[in-house]
Amino acid sequence: MISYFADSSAVVKRYVEEPGSLWVKSLFTLAPQQTVIIIAITGVEVVAALTRRTRSGTITVEDADSACRLFLADLQTDFQIGAVTEILLRQAIYLARTYGLRGYDAVQLAAANEANALRTRVGLDPIIFLSADNELNTAARIEGLSVDNPNTHS
């Protein structure tokens, strides 16, 4: 079974059409053979990203509302959600300082590292980190994670 850890830039592609959207959507059609793990803050980031697109005019308010409703429903069934803990935040601070990452990106990477370590400790295959953020992907590779950028899939 393949397990992915998806940051918000990857998750958003399931709800709006942009490069990599078809590929991200295909990951969910293959469930239960695949697991998509996210950290709890991803919910905030995805809703914010969808809502902000109305200000830039890339989607209508109605489409953003519909996408948010669908995402919030999917959040209950289609994702494994990791908790934000004090230990995780300390690790995120370290990663932010080490790689110069934005705050939530550092939290995403810390959570992916934690999920990967837990899986390998119990004998499961490592995760594949999904992000459309090149800077974050570089840091994830340095941290030893397998990385896939949805933007490279058309």
Secondary structure, DSSP 8 states (H G I E B T S, - for coil): -EEEEE-HHHHGGGTS-STTHHHHHHHHHTTTSEEEEEETHHHHHHHHHHHHHHHHTSS-HHHHHHHHHHHHHHHHHT-EEE---HHHHHHHHHHHHHH---HHHHHHHHHHHHHHHHHHHTT----EEE-S-HHHHHHHHHTT-EEE-GGG--
